[in-house]
C-alpha cells in the first residue's frame, strides 16, 4: 500500500512524499529533510565513527544545517528523513547523476538515478531483516517514477559492509571511480532486476 500522507514523527515536520507498509516490518514514511528542524538529529548521526564514510565526522551542527540548506536549494539533489512507524531510522539522499561529479566518471544513461543511504544508529542489536525491509520501501519510493530505469550508488571503495549490502539487494558491481573526496565503487540496480525479484517472491 502506497499513499502520500503527513509525517507525524516530529511536530511541524514536512509532509511525507511516500508512505509504504512493508508486511512484517512496519510503515515506512519518506519525508523531505528540514535543514533547521532536523539539524540536531542528522548531526548526531553523521558524527559517529560508524558514519565516517559519509564524510561529515567533526562537522558542527551549524555546518550540517548549512550543507542541507544548500541541498534543499537544488532541483537535482534531495535529502529525506526515513521513518519507520514514526521513528526516524535513516537519512536518504537522491541525485541526478548528470548534475553530479559522479556523472563525469561513467557514461550516464537516460533514466539513471543516484542514491545515498545512511542508517541511523541501532537501538541495541540490529533487528533481523531491518535493512531489507527499509530498502523495500525505498525502492518503492524511487521506482514510483517510471522514468527512473537504473539506480546508481557509489559507496566508498573501502566500505565493504555497505558494498555487501548493495550486492545482497541485487545491485551489480561497476567500475571504481575517483571522486574529489573518495575512491568509490559504483553499483547499479535496474528496474528489470527489481521487477524480477518481486515476481520471484510472489
N, C-alpha and C positions, 0 to 999 in steps of 0.2 A: 504494500500500500504506500503510495507516494502522494503527498499533498504539500501545499505551501501554507504554513501556519506561523503565528507569532512565537518567537523564542521566549521561554519563561525562566531560564536559569538565573538571569540577573535582571532586576527591575530596570526598565528603560533600555534593555538590550535591543539591538537591531532585529528586525523580523527575520525569521529563518527563510532561506531561499529553497530549502529542500528538507523534507522530513520523510523518513522511511522506517517502517517497522521490520526488523530482521527477526524471523522466528527463532526462539531460543536465545536471543541476545538482548533485545530491547528496542526502544525507539531512538533513532539517531537523527538529530537535527543539525543542519549546517547553516550557520548564520554569519553575516559579514563581521569581521573583527572591527571593533570600535577602538581606534588608536588611543583615545584617552581613557575610556571606561575599562578597557582590557589590558592596559599597560602593565599594571601590577601583576596580574595573572601571568601574562606572557613573559614578563621579566623573570619571574620565579622559575619558569620552565627552561628558558634558554640559557640561564646562568648556571645550571647544573653541569657537572663534568660529563655526565652521560649525554648531554646535548652539544658537546664540543664541535661535532661535525656541522652543526647549524651555523657556527661561526659568530656567535654573539656572547660567548663567555667573557665576563668582565665589563660588558656594556652596562651603563646606568639605566635606570628606569626611564629617564627622560630621553636618552638616546634611542631606546627601544620604541618609545612613543613616536619620536620623530621619524624613525625608519618606517613604521607602519602608517604614519600620516602621509609619507611620500608614496608608499604603495597604494594607499587609498585614493590618491590623486590620479592614478594611472587608469587608462581604459584597457590596458593589455595585461596587467598583473593584478591579482586579487588575493586577499588573505581572509581566512574564515576561522571561526572557533567551532569545533565539532563537539556536540553534547550527546551524551548517552543518558536517556531518561532524566534529562535536566541537569546533568553534571558535566562540566567541561572536561573532555578527555583527550583532545588533540588540537593541534594547530595545522591547518591545511592551506597550502598556497597553490595558486594556479597561474599559468602564464602562457602567452603565445610565443612559441619558440622563435618565430621570425622577428620578434621585437625584443629578443633577449640575447646576451652573449653566447648562450648555447647554440643559437641558430647560425652562428658564424663557424661552428666546429663540426657540423654534419649537414648533409643535404636534407633540408626540411621539406616534407611532403605536404600537400594540401590536406587539411584535416588533422595535422599533428597538434597535440595539446599537452603542455607541460604541467607537472605536479611536484609538490614537495609535501611530505608528511612528517610531523614531529609529534610523537605520542607524549602525553602528559606523564609525569612520574606516577608509577603504580602505587596504589594504596595497599601495601602488603604485597604478597606474591601475585604476579600477573595471572589473571583468570584464564584457564584453557580456552582457546578459541576466540579470545578477545580481539586480536588483530584481524583475524579472518572476518569476524562479524562487522567490525568497523569498516574494513576495506570493501565489503559487500555493499554497504550503504554509500560509500564514497564513489565507487564505480557507478552505482545507480545515479548519483548526482551528476558526475561528469558525462556519462553517456546518455543522459536525458536529452542532450542536444545532439541531434542526428548528424550535424556537421563534423563532430569530433570522431575521427576514424582511427586514430592511433595515439595512445597515451605515452608520453615521454617522461622519464625520471632520470636524474643524474646524481645519485648518491656519491659521496666521497669514495674514491677507489680503495681507501683503507678501511672503510666502514663495512666490514664483512657481514655483520649482523643485518644491516639494512639491505645489502645486496641479496643476501639469502632470503630475506622476507619477500622481496620483489619476485624472486625466482619461484618461490612457493605459490605466489599469487598467479603466476602464468606469464610474467614478463620474460623476454628473451634478451640475452646479452648483446649489446652493440659494442662499438669501439670505446676505448678510453680516450678522453679528451683533456686538454689543459685549459682550465678557466682561470680568470685573474686571481681567484682566491683558493683554488684547489685543483688537484687532478681528479677527474670524475669518471665514473663508469656509467656510460649510457645504457639504459634498459628500455625496451619497447613492449607495449601490450596493445594488440589490435582489437578492434570491436568484434571481429570474427572470432578471435580466441575466447573472448568473454562469452559470446553467444554460444559457442560450442561447449564451454564448461557448464553453463546454465542448462543447456539441453541434456547433457550427460547426467546431471543431478535429478532431472525430472523423470 
